[in-house]
Amino acid sequence: MNEREILSLAVAAEEEDGAIYAEIAERFASRYPATAKVFEGMAAEEDGHRRRLLDLYVEKFGPRLVPIRREHVRGFIERKPVWLMETMSLETVRQMAFEMEAAASRFYTEAASRSTDVEVRKLLGDLAVEEREHANLAGKLEEQVLGVEERAAEKSEEHRQFVLTYVQPGLAGLMDGSVSTLAPVFAAAFATGNTWSTFLVGLAAAVGAGISMGFTEAAADDGKLTGRGSPITRGVVTGAMTTLGGLGHAMPYLIPHFWTATGVAAAVVVFELWAIAFIQNRYMQTPFWRAALQVVLGGALVFAAGILIGSA
């Protein structure tokens, strides 16, 4: 690549990086206003680089840029399309900003080494140094913008988002899979006395419940009004945890001895119910004794129903 192509590519790259930072700032403005200001500052820095590159380009080559972009150059730095990412955590975007600046610095260093024009080489070398410094700019801007209260508020909001997107759907799935599949599994066990048949019933119930719960969670709320995050993510979490909860007490029936398998399955049920109570206490601030009472009562009723039906 010659100097004209390098400068044109650098302009396009700075424009895209600035747009990425601006998009992050806009998305975070309502939930994380302090961090949004950090990325507004990052976008302003990229715009400054763009103007310096354009000024030198116009001076050297005139007003018409070469229509070249990063995807046209093999091995050139790639950027994640943040506008297609439905959910972004604070740590994700901060790490992405660091990686973007570090990659830009490497590009300018390599481009400067290939340039024979003194002014172009000087600007590219200066930008390489600045991008290396900008790799720590997000941290410096955070120190200026984020106070103790702002950090605490953003940490609280990040925890809330985690609970809404992952914990609540996962807990709902685990409860449904662990409790609702008790009846068909133990009904099949006591009706047939056959461990393999019982396992197949439990497998079918767990997979079917997982698919049903996953689609229900994804279709019930797109997350735009409630702020619960990506419906696909929530659907996958709910479906996976529902299936896991159902498989927990079905897997012991791979043991050929009926009473051994049933004893292990019963122990797994106790563990599942304890895990549900623990998660409710840990993330939902539900008193452990109340959470345990709720899940044990519900589980016991479904467990008894399954045995009674299977023994009829």
C-alpha positions as CSV (number, residue, x, y, z in Angstrom):
1,M,0.0,0.0,0.0
2,N,1.2,3.5,-0.8
3,E,0.9,6.6,1.4
4,R,-2.4,7.7,-0.3
5,E,-4.0,4.3,0.4
6,I,-2.6,4.1,4.0
7,L,-4.0,7.6,4.9
8,S,-7.4,6.8,3.3
9,L,-7.6,3.6,5.2
10,A,-6.6,5.3,8.4
11,V,-9.3,7.9,8.0
12,A,-12.0,5.2,7.4
13,A,-10.7,3.3,10.5
14,E,-10.8,6.4,12.7
15,E,-14.4,7.2,11.5
16,E,-15.5,3.7,12.3
17,D,-13.8,3.6,15.7
18,G,-15.4,7.0,16.6
19,A,-18.8,5.7,15.5
20,I,-18.4,2.6,17.7
21,Y,-17.5,4.7,20.8
22,A,-20.4,7.1,20.1
23,E,-22.8,4.1,19.8
24,I,-21.6,2.7,23.1
25,A,-22.0,6.1,24.7
26,E,-25.6,6.4,23.4
27,R,-26.6,2.9,24.6
28,F,-25.1,3.5,28.0
29,A,-26.5,7.0,28.5
30,S,-29.6,6.0,30.4
31,R,-28.2,3.1,32.5
32,Y,-24.5,4.1,33.0
33,P,-24.3,7.9,32.4
34,A,-20.8,8.3,33.8
35,T,-19.4,5.6,31.6
36,A,-21.3,7.1,28.6
37,K,-19.2,10.3,29.2
38,V,-16.0,8.2,29.1
39,F,-16.9,6.9,25.7
40,E,-18.0,10.3,24.4
41,G,-14.5,11.4,25.3
42,M,-13.1,8.4,23.4
43,A,-15.2,9.3,20.3
44,A,-13.9,12.9,20.5
45,E,-10.3,11.6,20.5
46,E,-10.9,9.5,17.4
47,D,-12.5,12.5,15.6
48,G,-9.4,14.5,16.4
49,H,-7.3,11.8,14.8
50,R,-9.6,11.8,11.7
51,R,-9.2,15.5,11.2
52,R,-5.4,15.4,11.4
53,L,-5.3,12.6,8.9
54,L,-7.7,14.4,6.5
55,D,-5.7,17.6,6.8
56,L,-2.5,15.9,5.7
57,Y,-4.3,13.9,3.0
58,V,-5.8,17.0,1.4
59,E,-2.4,18.7,1.5
60,K,-0.7,15.8,-0.1
61,F,-3.2,14.2,-2.4
62,G,-6.2,16.5,-2.8
63,P,-9.8,16.2,-1.7
64,R,-10.7,12.8,-3.0
65,L,-10.1,9.8,-0.7
66,V,-9.4,6.3,-2.0
67,P,-12.5,4.2,-1.4
68,I,-10.8,1.6,0.8
69,R,-11.9,0.2,4.1
70,R,-10.5,-2.2,6.7
71,E,-12.4,-5.2,5.2
72,H,-10.6,-4.7,1.9
73,V,-7.2,-5.3,3.5
74,R,-6.2,-8.9,4.4
75,G,-5.1,-9.2,8.0
76,F,-6.2,-5.7,8.9
77,I,-7.7,-5.0,12.4
78,E,-11.3,-6.1,12.7
79,R,-14.0,-4.5,14.7
80,K,-17.1,-6.1,16.3
81,P,-20.3,-4.6,15.0
82,V,-21.6,-3.2,18.3
83,W,-24.8,-2.1,16.7
84,L,-25.7,-5.8,16.3
85,M,-24.9,-6.6,19.9
86,E,-28.1,-6.6,21.9
87,T,-26.5,-6.7,25.3
88,M,-23.1,-5.3,26.3
89,S,-21.6,-5.4,29.8
90,L,-19.4,-2.7,31.2
91,E,-16.4,-5.1,31.3
92,T,-17.0,-6.2,27.7
93,V,-16.9,-2.7,26.3
94,R,-14.0,-1.5,28.4
95,Q,-12.0,-4.5,27.3
96,M,-13.0,-3.9,23.7
97,A,-11.9,-0.3,23.9
98,F,-8.5,-1.4,25.2
99,E,-8.1,-3.9,22.4
100,M,-9.2,-1.4,19.7
101,E,-6.6,1.2,20.8
102,A,-3.9,-1.4,21.1
103,A,-4.7,-2.7,17.6
104,A,-4.8,0.8,16.1
105,S,-1.3,1.5,17.6
106,R,0.1,-1.6,15.9
107,F,-1.4,-0.5,12.6
108,Y,0.1,3.0,12.8
109,T,3.5,1.6,13.8
110,E,3.6,-0.8,10.9
111,A,2.3,1.8,8.4
112,A,4.9,4.4,9.6
113,S,7.7,1.9,9.0
114,R,6.5,1.5,5.4
115,S,6.1,5.1,4.6
116,T,8.9,7.1,2.8
117,D,7.2,10.5,3.0
118,V,8.6,12.4,6.0
119,E,5.4,14.2,6.9
120,V,3.2,11.1,6.6
121,R,5.7,9.0,8.5
122,K,5.8,11.6,11.3
123,L,2.0,11.8,11.6
124,L,1.6,8.0,11.6
125,G,4.4,7.6,14.2
126,D,2.7,10.3,16.4
127,L,-0.6,8.5,16.1
128,A,1.0,5.2,17.0
129,V,2.3,6.7,20.2
130,E,-1.0,8.4,21.0
131,E,-3.0,5.2,20.4
132,R,-0.6,3.4,22.9
133,E,-1.4,6.1,25.4
134,H,-5.1,5.8,24.6
135,A,-5.1,2.2,25.5
136,N,-5.1,3.5,29.1
137,L,-7.3,6.5,28.2
138,A,-10.5,4.8,29.3
139,G,-9.0,4.2,32.7
140,K,-7.8,7.8,33.0
141,L,-11.2,9.1,31.9
142,E,-12.9,6.8,34.4
143,E,-10.8,8.3,37.2
144,Q,-11.9,11.8,36.1
145,V,-15.6,11.0,35.5
146,L,-16.5,8.1,37.8
147,G,-16.7,9.1,41.5
148,V,-17.5,6.7,44.3
149,E,-21.2,7.2,44.0
150,E,-21.2,6.7,40.2
151,R,-19.1,3.6,40.5
152,A,-21.5,2.2,43.1
153,A,-24.5,3.0,41.1
154,E,-23.1,1.4,37.9
155,K,-22.0,-1.7,39.9
156,S,-25.6,-2.0,41.2
157,E,-27.1,-1.6,37.8
158,E,-24.7,-4.1,36.3
159,H,-25.7,-6.6,39.0
160,R,-29.4,-5.9,38.4
161,Q,-28.9,-6.5,34.7
162,F,-27.2,-9.8,35.4
163,V,-30.0,-10.9,37.6
164,L,-32.7,-10.0,35.0
165,T,-30.9,-11.5,32.0
166,Y,-29.4,-14.7,33.5
167,V,-30.5,-15.4,37.1
168,Q,-34.2,-14.9,36.9
169,P,-34.6,-16.9,33.6
170,G,-32.3,-19.6,34.8
171,L,-34.0,-19.9,38.2
172,A,-37.4,-20.1,36.5
173,G,-36.1,-22.9,34.2
174,L,-34.5,-24.8,37.1
175,M,-37.6,-24.6,39.1
176,D,-39.8,-25.8,36.3
177,G,-37.4,-28.6,35.2
178,S,-36.8,-29.8,38.7
179,V,-40.4,-29.7,40.0
180,S,-42.7,-30.3,37.0
181,T,-40.9,-33.3,35.7
182,L,-41.0,-35.1,39.1
183,A,-44.5,-36.4,38.5
184,P,-43.9,-38.1,35.1
185,V,-40.6,-39.5,36.2
186,F,-41.7,-41.1,39.4
187,A,-45.1,-42.1,38.0
188,A,-43.3,-44.0,35.2
189,A,-40.9,-45.5,37.8
190,F,-43.6,-46.9,40.0
191,A,-45.9,-47.8,37.2
192,T,-43.4,-49.9,35.2
193,G,-40.6,-50.7,37.7
194,N,-38.4,-50.5,34.7
195,T,-35.4,-48.2,35.0
196,W,-34.7,-47.8,31.3
197,S,-38.3,-46.9,30.5
198,T,-38.3,-44.4,33.4
199,F,-35.1,-42.8,32.1
200,L,-36.7,-42.4,28.6
201,V,-39.8,-40.8,30.1
202,G,-37.6,-38.5,32.2
203,L,-35.4,-37.6,29.2
204,A,-38.4,-36.8,27.0
205,A,-40.0,-34.7,29.8
206,A,-36.8,-32.8,30.4
207,V,-36.1,-32.0,26.7
208,G,-39.7,-31.2,25.9
209,A,-40.0,-28.9,28.9
210,G,-36.7,-27.2,28.1
211,I,-37.8,-26.5,24.5
212,S,-41.2,-25.2,25.6
213,M,-39.8,-23.0,28.4
214,G,-37.1,-21.6,26.2
215,F,-39.4,-20.5,23.5
216,T,-41.9,-19.2,26.0
217,E,-39.3,-17.0,27.7
218,A,-37.9,-15.7,24.4
219,A,-41.4,-14.9,22.9
220,A,-42.9,-13.5,26.1
221,D,-40.7,-10.4,26.4
222,D,-38.3,-8.8,23.9
223,G,-36.6,-6.9,26.7
224,K,-37.0,-3.4,25.2
225,L,-39.6,-2.2,27.7
226,T,-38.5,-4.2,30.7
227,G,-34.7,-3.9,30.2
228,R,-34.3,-7.7,30.8
229,G,-31.8,-8.1,28.0
230,S,-31.7,-10.2,24.9
231,P,-34.7,-12.6,24.5
232,I,-32.5,-15.1,22.8
233,T,-30.1,-15.2,25.7
234,R,-32.9,-15.5,28.2
235,G,-34.6,-18.2,26.2
236,V,-31.4,-20.2,25.9
237,V,-30.7,-19.9,29.6
238,T,-34.2,-20.8,30.6
239,G,-34.3,-23.8,28.2
240,A,-30.9,-25.1,29.3
241,M,-31.7,-24.8,33.0
242,T,-35.1,-26.5,32.5
243,T,-33.5,-29.4,30.7
244,L,-30.8,-29.7,33.3
245,G,-33.3,-29.6,36.2
246,G,-35.4,-32.4,34.6
247,L,-32.4,-34.5,33.7
248,G,-31.0,-34.4,37.2
249,H,-33.5,-36.9,38.6
250,A,-33.9,-38.9,35.4
251,M,-30.2,-39.8,35.0
252,P,-30.1,-42.0,38.1
253,Y,-32.4,-44.4,36.2
254,L,-29.6,-45.4,34.0
255,I,-28.7,-47.5,37.1
256,P,-30.3,-51.0,36.4
257,H,-31.3,-51.7,40.0
258,F,-34.7,-50.1,40.6
259,W,-34.5,-49.2,44.3
260,T,-30.9,-48.0,44.0
261,A,-31.8,-45.8,41.1
262,T,-34.9,-44.4,42.9
263,G,-32.9,-43.7,46.1
264,V,-30.2,-41.8,44.1
265,A,-33.0,-39.9,42.2
266,A,-34.6,-38.9,45.5
267,A,-31.3,-37.6,46.8
268,V,-30.8,-35.6,43.6
269,V,-34.3,-34.1,44.0
270,V,-33.3,-32.9,47.5
271,F,-30.1,-31.3,46.2
272,E,-32.1,-29.6,43.3
273,L,-34.6,-28.2,45.8
274,W,-31.7,-27.0,48.0
275,A,-30.0,-25.4,45.0
276,I,-33.2,-23.5,44.1
277,A,-33.6,-22.2,47.6
278,F,-29.9,-21.1,47.7
279,I,-30.2,-19.2,44.4
280,Q,-33.3,-17.5,45.6
281,N,-31.6,-16.5,48.9
282,R,-28.3,-15.5,47.1
283,Y,-29.7,-13.4,44.3
284,M,-33.3,-12.6,45.0
285,Q,-32.9,-11.8,48.8
286,T,-35.5,-14.3,49.7
287,P,-35.0,-15.6,53.3
288,F,-33.6,-19.1,53.0
289,W,-36.1,-20.8,55.3
290,R,-39.0,-19.3,53.2
291,A,-37.5,-20.2,49.9
292,A,-36.8,-23.7,51.2
293,L,-40.3,-24.1,52.5
294,Q,-41.8,-23.0,49.2
295,V,-39.8,-25.3,47.0
296,V,-39.9,-28.3,49.4
297,L,-43.7,-28.0,49.7
298,G,-44.2,-27.7,45.9
299,G,-41.7,-30.5,45.2
300,A,-43.2,-32.8,47.8
301,L,-46.7,-32.3,46.4
302,V,-45.5,-33.1,42.8
303,F,-43.3,-36.0,44.0
304,A,-46.3,-37.5,45.9
305,A,-48.6,-37.1,43.0
306,G,-46.2,-38.9,40.7
307,I,-45.8,-41.9,43.2
308,L,-49.6,-42.1,43.8
309,I,-50.4,-42.1,40.1
310,G,-47.7,-44.6,39.3
311,S,-48.8,-46.9,42.0
312,A,-52.5,-46.8,41.1
